[in-house]
Amino acid sequence: MVQHLHARLVCSSCKGELAQSDTSLQCHRCLATYLIENRYVSMLDRREQVDRPSDWNRKEGEIRDYSEISNSLALSGIGRFATFLNYGYVSTGNEQHAVIEPDDVWNRNSVKLLLEVVGRTTVREQEVIDIGCGRGGNIAALHKYFKPLSIVGLDICPANIAYCSAKPRLTESFYLVGDAENIPFADESFDVVLNMESAHAYPNRTRFYEEVYRIMRYGGVFLYTELMLEEEVVQNVRLLEEAGLTVIRNQDVTSNVLLSCDENAKQRTGAQGIANNANASTTIGDIHDFIALPGSKKYEEMKAGTRQYRMMNLVKR
Ligand SMILES: C[S@@+](CC[C@H](N)C(=O)[O-])C[C@H]1O[C@@H](n2cnc3c(N)ncnc32)[C@H](O)[C@@H]1O
C-alpha cells in the first residue's frame, strides 16, 4: 500500500520527500517520522503538540469523540452497517443536482447527500481524495456509482481509519491517518477533493483551504458540504476565494438536511441508536446536539435559518 502511494506521499509538515523503512517513513528534510501501523500509516506530525498546543487539543478532542462513537457502534451491533457519519439528505421540491437515484436501502439519505454534492461532476477515471472520510461510506458509494481511478481516504481519527482498513479492501482505495490542515500529498495530486461535514472541526480553516488548492490539479473540483452559521457563509466564501478557488455552486440545502434529521431521529434514539442512553458516549458533551436531533440547539438553529447547511462546488482554474 505504501509503495503504491509513495510517489505522491510527502511529509505532512514540510512537504519534503520521504524515505521508507519496515516500520516508518522519515522526512529527508525535517526528519519528521511517521509510523506504519499494521494496516495503515499515521501521517500525523506530533510536533504540533508542542508548536500549537491549543490547535492540537481541539484535534485530540475530535479523535477522542470519534473513537467513542466507533466503540459505541461496535457495541451496538450495527457497526458493520454504520459507514456514514453525516446528517443525510431528503429530496424536497427545491433544485436537485444528483443525476442518479440511489438503490441503497441502508444509509440511503447519506448516499443521496453524496450524489447531490457530486451532481454532474466527472468522477469516473479520476483521482479522488476524501478528507475527513470517517467510516468510508462516501468512498464505497463513489466506487459503486462512479468508478474513479483511485480514492484516498484521510481522517484524523485512527479508529475510523482502522475501521475502513479492516473492511474488505477495494483495491483502488487507500486509507491514511492525517490532518486536513497538513495534507501529506504533493502539489497537484488529485482531480477531485471531497470534504463532507468535517471542516467545522478544523482550528485553521484558511490553512485547510490553502491545502485543498495546493493538492488539486488545474481543472480539478472541490466538493464541499458544511453546516455554518449564517454569517460564516460569506466569510468562508471569501477564504475559499483568497485560497485561489472559484465558487461555481453555493446552495443552501438546509430544508433537505432537516428532513433527513427527522428521519434519523427514530433510528438514532432507538434500541441500537447512538443517542440511546445505553449506547451514548460519555465524553461527547451533548450527543443530541452532535447529531442534530429535533429540539437540539443545532436543529432549531437550522429551522430558524441562523445555521445553514451549505453545499458548494469549487474549481481550480
Ligand atoms: C461528521 S464526520 C463526517 C465523516 C464523513 N465525511 C461522512 O460524511 O460520513 C467528521 C469527520 O472528520 C474527521 N476530522 C475531524 N478533524 C479532522 C482533521 N483535522 N483532519 C482530518 N479529519 C478530521 C473526524 O475524525 C470525522 O471522521
The ligand as an SDF file (V2000), in Angstrom:
LIG
                    3D

 27 29  0  0  0  0  0  0  0  0999 V2000
  -19.1220   14.2850   10.9390 C   0  0  0  0  0  0  0  0  0  0  0  0
  -17.8110   13.2050   10.4810 S   0  0  0  0  0  0  0  0  0  0  0  0
  -18.0710   13.0690    8.7220 C   0  0  0  0  0  0  0  0  0  0  0  0
  -17.4350   11.8320    8.1350 C   0  0  0  0  0  0  0  0  0  0  0  0
  -17.6770   11.6180    6.6400 C   0  0  0  0  0  0  0  0  0  0  0  0
  -17.2170   12.7350    5.8640 N   0  0  0  0  0  0  0  0  0  0  0  0
  -19.1110   11.3230    6.3400 C   0  0  0  0  0  0  0  0  0  0  0  0
  -19.7350   12.1060    5.5860 O   0  0  0  0  0  0  0  0  0  0  0  0
  -19.6140   10.3000    6.7960 O   0  0  0  0  0  0  0  0  0  0  0  0
  -16.3580   14.2580   10.5990 C   0  0  0  0  0  0  0  0  0  0  0  0
  -15.0420   13.5110   10.3670 C   0  0  0  0  0  0  0  0  0  0  0  0
  -13.9860   14.4690   10.2740 O   0  0  0  0  0  0  0  0  0  0  0  0
  -12.8340   13.9210   10.9090 C   0  0  0  0  0  0  0  0  0  0  0  0
  -11.9100   15.0140   11.2590 N   0  0  0  0  0  0  0  0  0  0  0  0
  -12.0500   15.9520   12.2300 C   0  0  0  0  0  0  0  0  0  0  0  0
  -10.9840   16.7790   12.2540 N   0  0  0  0  0  0  0  0  0  0  0  0
  -10.1460   16.3740   11.2660 C   0  0  0  0  0  0  0  0  0  0  0  0
   -8.9080   16.8480   10.7650 C   0  0  0  0  0  0  0  0  0  0  0  0
   -8.2830   17.9000   11.3060 N   0  0  0  0  0  0  0  0  0  0  0  0
   -8.3520   16.2090    9.7150 N   0  0  0  0  0  0  0  0  0  0  0  0
   -8.9540   15.1280    9.1530 C   0  0  0  0  0  0  0  0  0  0  0  0
  -10.1340   14.6260    9.5930 N   0  0  0  0  0  0  0  0  0  0  0  0
  -10.7380   15.2520   10.6230 C   0  0  0  0  0  0  0  0  0  0  0  0
  -13.3990   13.1820   12.1030 C   0  0  0  0  0  0  0  0  0  0  0  0
  -12.4960   12.2430   12.6240 O   0  0  0  0  0  0  0  0  0  0  0  0
  -14.6640   12.5550   11.4830 C   0  0  0  0  0  0  0  0  0  0  0  0
  -14.3900   11.2910   10.9410 O   0  0  0  0  0  0  0  0  0  0  0  0
  1  2  1  0
  2  3  1  0
  2 10  1  0
  3  4  1  0
  4  5  1  0
  5  6  1  0
  5  7  1  0
  7  8  2  0
  7  9  1  0
 10 11  1  0
 11 12  1  0
 11 26  1  0
 12 13  1  0
 13 14  1  0
 13 24  1  0
 14 15  1  0
 14 23  1  0
 15 16  2  0
 16 17  1  0
 17 18  1  0
 17 23  2  0
 18 19  1  0
 18 20  2  0
 20 21  1  0
 21 22  2  0
 22 23  1  0
 24 25  1  0
 24 26  1  0
 26 27  1  0
M  CHG  2   2   1   9  -1
M  END
$$$$
